[in-house]
Amino acid sequence: MQQTVNIIKVGGNIIDNESKLTTFLTDFAQLKGLKVLIHGGGKVATEISKGLGIEAKMVDGRRITDTETLKIVTMVYAGLINKNLVAKLQSKGCNAIGLTGADANIIPAHKRPVKEIDYGFVGDVEEEKMDGVVLSALLKSGLSPILAPLTHDQQGNMLNTNADTIASTVAVSLSKHFNVNLIYCFEKDGVLDAEEKVIQEISKPYFAELKEKGVVIAGMIPKLDNAFAAIDKGVSSVYIMHADGLPTLINDSKNTGTKIS
């Protein structure tokens, strides 16, 4: 029987709130079994950029990563945020190890091609090159990997990469070795309908309908795209939910948030 690994992505709005982050990390540390955490942190990077006199450039909510911005996101994501998360988890009895996609070649990627917009040093993950072997070995040795939203181009450059995409591709790579649950945790109770009520389950046809009606917009669309991609490629289950509901979902197996089917 395959072991189960829970891959959890936590959104920036939880990272930015000290009390919410403390609660989330306590819950994560107490989860039994194998687990991986992928984190964001865009607001922190934006604040530090401002402090250094570098204005963040955004297009449709996506960060343009020029040379100076790449330095900042590498310092903030891989350093400040990642290592603080690791330290906090260690204090709670979780043997965490902080990593980027460059470490042990966990997540190879390539620089996004320039089309209408030049996003700069932004990475598109090369999923076909990921085998999950290194992460599997770390998990089996009792470590919980904490992944920053950074990959590398195999030519010496770090790349700023969408954390939702990293979560999905890591889940797919590990599904070759484990039974995998992918859980997107953020500050809302799940995917909401037009009346702000949680949609308990979304299928592909329903997703298309929600997009057409304008119910699902902006950042939720790529999150759901990644969720369906993971399901299609062997991930056992995907949930989008409030970070506070994590213990209920994992420990009590109760449906909380939105299930992707």
BELTAVEN-V701015 format. One record per backbone hydrogen bond with DSSP energy under -1.0 kcal/mol. CO is the residue of the C=O (numbers start at 0). NH is the residue of the N-H. If there is no record, write none. Layout:
# BELTAVEN-V701015
CO:NH / CO:NH
This chain:
# BELTAVEN-V701015
2:178 / 4:180 / 5:35 / 6:182 / 7:37 / 8:184 / 9:39 / 10:13 / 10:14 / 11:15 / 16:20 / 17:21 / 18:22 / 19:23 / 20:24 / 21:25 / 22:26 / 23:27 / 24:28 / 25:29 / 27:30 / 33:5 / 35:7 / 36:146 / 37:9 / 40:44 / 41:45 / 42:46 / 43:47 / 44:48 / 45:49 / 46:50 / 47:51 / 48:53 / 49:52 / 56:63 / 58:61 / 61:58 / 64:120 / 65:69 / 66:70 / 67:71 / 68:72 / 69:73 / 70:74 / 71:75 / 72:76 / 73:77 / 74:79 / 75:80 / 76:81 / 78:82 / 79:83 / 80:84 / 81:85 / 82:86 / 83:87 / 84:88 / 85:89 / 86:90 / 88:93 / 89:92 / 93:95 / 94:143 / 96:145 / 98:147 / 100:106 / 101:104 / 102:105 / 106:151 / 107:125 / 109:123 / 116:114 / 118:64 / 119:121 / 120:159 / 121:111 / 123:109 / 124:126 / 125:128 / 126:129 / 131:135 / 132:136 / 133:137 / 134:138 / 135:139 / 136:140 / 137:142 / 138:141 / 143:96 / 144:36 / 145:98 / 146:38 / 147:149 / 148:160 / 149:100 / 150:158 / 151:108 / 156:152 / 158:150 / 159:122 / 161:165 / 162:166 / 163:167 / 164:168 / 165:169 / 166:170 / 167:171 / 168:172 / 169:173 / 170:174 / 173:176 / 173:177 / 178:4 / 179:235 / 179:236 / 180:6 / 181:238 / 182:8 / 183:240 / 184:10 / 185:242 / 190:198 / 192:195 / 196:192 / 199:258 / 201:260 / 202:206 / 203:207 / 204:208 / 205:209 / 206:210 / 207:211 / 208:212 / 209:214 / 209:215 / 210:213 / 216:219 / 217:220 / 218:222 / 219:223 / 220:224 / 221:225 / 222:226 / 223:227 / 224:228 / 225:229 / 226:230 / 227:231 / 228:232 / 229:234 / 230:233 / 236:181 / 237:259 / 238:183 / 239:257 / 240:185 / 241:244 / 242:245 / 244:248 / 245:249 / 246:250 / 247:251 / 247:253 / 257:239 / 258:201
